[in-house]
Amino acid sequence: MRKVRSLRRIIINRVLFFGLAFILGYSVLLIDFGDRGLDLAVEMRLNMELEAYSKQFALTPEIPLPEYTNFKTYLGYDTLPVKIRDAIPEKIFYSKQLEVWDPPHGELMQFIYPWQRPDDNWVYFVFTVHLNDSTERIMADLDHMLSFIGQVGLTVLAIIVILMLGSLHHLSHSINKLRAWANSLQIKKLDQQKKVFRYQELNEIADVIHDNTKRIAAGVKREQRFLEHASHELRTPIAILQNNLELLEYKGLSKDPRFAASFSRMSNAVNNMHHLTTTLLWASRNESAPPVATKVNLEALIEDLIAENNYLLKNKQVLVSTSLSNETIIVSKHVLRIILGNIIRNAFQHTDEGEISIHNTADTFVVFNSKSSEGTVSDTESYGLGIMLIERLVTKMGWDITFDDSDTFFAVTLQMSNVTPKSIEKDSL
């Protein structure tokens, strides 16, 4: 099952990542601009010397090469210092771009600007920076500037994070209001509970929730009306069947060996139908007296339901294992029969291969069925009477039902409360 991630954490992580990447990139860009600015400043200085020398050379070709304290001009590649020639090949200067010779742990840095004179001779303008105490002070200032850039970047990142957390907290507060409103919706008061939120997107979500809740409420009402009408309509034919069975029994049909077994099955089926319609009618009403509670042996009831639904496993490679507790509880047998019957029927009907495990205690009933690679369906919507009806029966009985759906198995757990377990009284005769 795919792990559900937190939207808040995703937003925070992405804002931190993009903010840090932006600040880091901006800091690197500033440092690069600083290096480029230094190179451009030296290149402009050398270019000014080149233009001055070229004008004088055009007037007087014999003019000597210019030379100052940290500036010197060389005529020809072979006249350059040996260290520069060893580090920079001659063909690189043919691009006529500024080159920098910066040996590691050296005491000086030299900028070489090549120029080809009209007489096709190459002139190299070299500007030398000696790394003395004043230069180290300048470098320390540069390091301080870089540190300042880093501090400013971290400060900006912290401000972004604080503003983002504030905005996220405000948004989360609005979302929590939406969640609280959705949880407080009641079917009878839907029209009075419509609410307007601060943000348009939340209002759209609220409208979707409200409209879907109205549709669900309408479906529940239709189901309740259907159950009530169906229960009433079925009472007449069931009563006719019961009367005719009683008449047949009065005439001795139930004692005839040829028809005794069939008569017994018909009587049980009609009684179950009668109790089913009574239970459905009770479930469709908001307020009604609970069904009569009687002593029910869980082991016998579960075994009866397994045998009743065993035809669903025909031609299937399914193993049914049971671990049943011989307990008697005080409960409405017919309500319990509907709930347990639907759970067992769903497991039998939608398991094509594997194992179905059924076990119980005095107040718990569990069905565990494995999922096969072909055809296993365990969606709760596949229940015969519908999951809404089962949950309604469970809720009206004051019980609890849970569905555990994973990639390899599906389990249903019915937790029964307000039932009194009784030990089975053995026949002393």
N, C-alpha and C positions, 0 to 999 in steps of 0.2 A: 504494500500500500504506500502510495506516495506521501512523503512527509509534507505536512502543511506548514508553510513558512509565514512569518510575521511580516505584515506589510510595513509596520512601523520600523522594524529592524532593516528591511530592505531599503527604505527611503533614507534612513540615517547612514547606512553603509555606502550607498551610492553618492549621497551628498558629500560625505567625507572623502570618498575616492576622487570624485571629480574636482572638489575644492582643493585637495592636496595636489592633484595632478596639475591644476591650473596655476596654483601658487608656485609649485616647483618649476614648471615650464617658464613662468614669468621671471622667476629668479635666475634661471639659466640664461634666459634671453637678456636680462640686464647685465649679467656678467659678460656675455658675448658682446653686447653693445659697448661695454667698457673696454674690452680688448680691441674691438674694431675702432673705437674712438681714438685709442692710443696710436694704433697703426695709421689711421687717417691723419692724425695730427703730425706724426713724423713724416708721412708721405707728402703732405702739403709743404712741410718745411724743405724737404729735399727737392720737391718740384719747383719751389721758388728759387732755390740755388741753381737748379738745372736751367730754368728760363733765363736767369741772370747771366749764367756762363754761356748759354747758347747765343745770346745777343752779342756778348763781347767776342765770342769766337767767330761770329759772322763778320765782325769788323776787323778783328786782329787774330788770325789763326795761330799765331805764336804765343798767345796769352797763356801764362802758366795756370796750372790746375788750382782751383780754390782749396784752401785748407784753413781750418780754425781749431779751437781747443778740442772739441769733441766731434769734429767734422773733417773728413779727408776724402779726396778724390783720387781714384786710381785709373790709369790708362791701360786697358787691356786686362784680360782675365788672369794672365800670368803674374801680374803685379799685385794681385790681391794677397792678403795674408794666407799662409799655408792652411791654417785651421778652417778658414772659410772655404777654401778650395776643396779641402777634404770632405766638408759637410755638404756643400752645394755644388753639383756638377755645372759645367758651363752652359749646357743646353737649356737649363732651367731659366737662365736669365734672358733667353731669346724672347720670352713672353712679355718682356718689358714691364714686369710688375714688381712691386716691392717684395723683397724676401727678408726674412728675419733669421739671424743666427743666434740661438739662445742655448748655449751648452748647459747641461745639468750641473748644478753646484759650481757654476762659473762666476767670475768676478765682474763680467761685463756682458752686455747684450748689444748686438750690432744690427742695424737696419741697412740693407743694401738696395739701392735704387739704380737699375741699369739704364743707359741711354746710348743710342748709336748716333755718333756724330755724322755730319754730312760727308766726311771723308771715309765713312764706313768703319771707323775705329770705335770700339766700345769703351765708354767711360762709366765708371762705377762710383756713385756717390754713397759714401758710407757714413752713417751717423752712429756714434758709439755712446752707450749709456753705461757708466761705471757704477757698479753696485757697491757704493760706499755707505757710510753712516746715514747721509741724507737720503740716499735712495732707499735704504732699509726703513727709514722713517716714513717715506712715501708708501712703501709696500705695506708697512704696518697700518697706515691710514686706509689703504685699499682693503686690507683684511678686515679692518673695523667697519668699513662700508659694507663689505659682504656680510659680516655678522649682523649689521643693522638691517640689511635687506632680509636676512633670514628671520630676524625677530619680528620685523614688520609683516612678513608672510605668515608666520605662525599666529600673530595677533589677528590678522585679517581672517585666517582660518577659524580661530576661536570665535570671533564675532559672527562669522557665517553659521557656525554650529549652534551658537546660542540663539540666533534669530530663527534658525531652522527648527530647533527644539521648541521654541516658543510658538511658532506657527503650527507645528505638528501637535503640540499639546492643545492648542485652541481648536484645531480640526478634530482631534480625538474627542474632545469634550462634546462637540456637535454630533459626532458619530455615536457617542455613548447615549446622547439624548435620543437619537433615532432608534437605537437598540432598545432603550427603556420604553419608548413609545410603542415599538412593535410588540414587545413582550406584554404590554398592558392592554392590547386590543381585545375587545370582547365582542362576541357575535351580536349581542343584543344592542350594542351602543356604537356600532361602526360609524354611522352617519354623524354622531356627535363627537367622535374621537379624531376626526381629521385635523392635522396640525401642519403649520407652515414653519419651515426651518430657515436658517440664515442663508444657506447656500442653495443655488438652483439645482445642482446635482443631487443633493440630499433630498430636495423636494421631489425630484423625479423618482428617486428610489422609494421615497415614502408613498408616492402615488401608486407605484407598481405593487408595493406591499399591501396597500389598502385595497386596490382593485382585486388582487389575487385572494386576499382574505375574504372579500365579499363573494367572489366566485366559489371559494371553498365553503363559506357559510351557506350559500344557496344550494350547493351540492349536498351538504349535510342535512339541510331541511328537506330536500327532495328525497334523500335516503330515508329520513325519519318518516316522512309521509308514506313512502312506498312500503316500508316495513309495517307501519300501522295498518295501512289498507290491505296489504297482503295477508297480514295476520287475521284481520277480520274476515276477509274473503275465504281464507282457508278453513276457518272454523266450521262452516256449514258442511262441506264435503267430508271433513275429518269426523264430525259428529255422525254423519250418515254411515261412514265406514265403521265407526265404533258400534253403532246400533246394530248394523248387519252382522258384525262379528259376534256380538252378544246373542243375537238371534240364532246364529249358526252354532254357537256354543250351547245354547239352550236345547237345540235339537240333537246334541251329542256329537257334532262333527269334530270337536276337539279331542274326543276320546277314540275316534276311529283311527286305527293304526295307519291307514292309508293316507290320512290327511292331518294327522296330529302335528308332525314336524312343520308342514307348510302353514298350518293354522297358527302355530306358535310364532313363526317368523313374521307372519302378517300382523299378528297382535302387537308384537314388539315394534314393528315398523310404524304402525298407526299411533301407538303410544309415544314413540319418539317424535313423530311429526306433531302430535298434539302439544307436547312439551316444548318443541322447537318454536312453534308459533306463539305460544305463551311467553317464552323468553324473548323473542324478537319484539313482541308488543311491549314487554316491560322495558326493553332496551331503548325503544323509540320514545319513551316518555321521560320527561325531565324529572318528574316527581311521581313516584309510585312505590307501593309496598314491595319489599324485596321478596324474591321467591322463597318458598318454604325450604328450610335447611333440614337435611336428614343425614344419617350416618352413611358415609360412602367409603368403601374399601378401595384405596387408590390402586393397589396391585391388580385387583380384579377388573376395575374400570379400564386401566391402561391395557391390560391383556385383551380385553374385549374389543377395544378400539384398534389395536394392532391387527387382530384377526379380521375385523370388519373392513380394514383398508388394505389387507394383504394382497388383494387382487391387483393393486397398482404396481406391485413388484414383479409381476409375471414377465418372464423372459428378460429379466434384468439381472446383472451380476452384482447384486447388492446383499451385503451381510447385515442383518439386524441383530444387534447385541443389546441386552437389557440388564439392568441392575436395579431391580424394583424392591422397594421397602414395603413390607406387609403392614401398612398403617391404615387406620380408620379415622376419618376426620368428619367434622360436622360442617356441611356445606350444601348449597343447592346443587344437586347432582346434575340437573339438566343444563345449568349454566356451565358447570365445569366440563360436562361432556362436549358441549359445543366448542369451547375453547381448546381443550386437549385434542378433540377430533380434528379440528382444522390445522393445528400444529403438526400432528402426525401425518395427516393427509398431504400437507404441503411437502414434508420431507420425503414421503414415499413417491409422490408424483413427480418431483423435480430432481430426483437423484437417479442417474442412469447406471452408475457403477461406484463401488467403494463401500463404505461402512456407514451405517446409521446407528448411533448409540443413544439409548433412552434410559434415563434413570430418574429416581425421585427420592425425596425424603418426606417427612410429614407435612412440610409446608413449601416444598420446592419441586418443580418439574422441569427437566432439561432434556432437550433434543439436540444432538450434535451430529451433523452429517457432513462428510467430506465432499469436496468439490472435485469432479472429474474434468478432464480436458475437453470432453464433448458433452454438450447438452445440459450441463448442470445449471439450473436456474434457482437462485435463492433470494430473489428480490421480494421484499415484504408485500409488494402490491399483488403478488400472485396468489394470495390466500383466497380460499373459496368465498367466504362471507365478506371479504374485504378487511384490510388492516384497520380501517377506521371503526368498523363494527366490533372487531375483537378488542381493540383498545378501549372502546366504549364499555363493553362488558367488563373488562378488567378494571377500568376506572370505577364503574358503578359498584363493583364488588369490593373496592378498596385495596386491590392488589397492584402488582407491578410486573410488567413484561419488558424484557430487553432483547434486542437483536444484535448479534455480533457477527459481522460480515467481514471476512478476510479473503486473501487470495486462495487459500487452501481449504477453508472450512466455513460452515455457516452454523451458528448456534442460536437457539431460542431458549430463554430462561424465564419461567413463570414463578414469581415469588408470591405465595399466598399468605395473607395475614388474616387475623380474626377467625382462624379455624382452630378447633379444639381436637388434638389427636387423641384417639382412643385405641387402646390395645385390643386386638381381636379376641373376643371371648371364644375360647375353645369349647367344643361340646364335651360336657362332662359325662355324658352317657356312654 
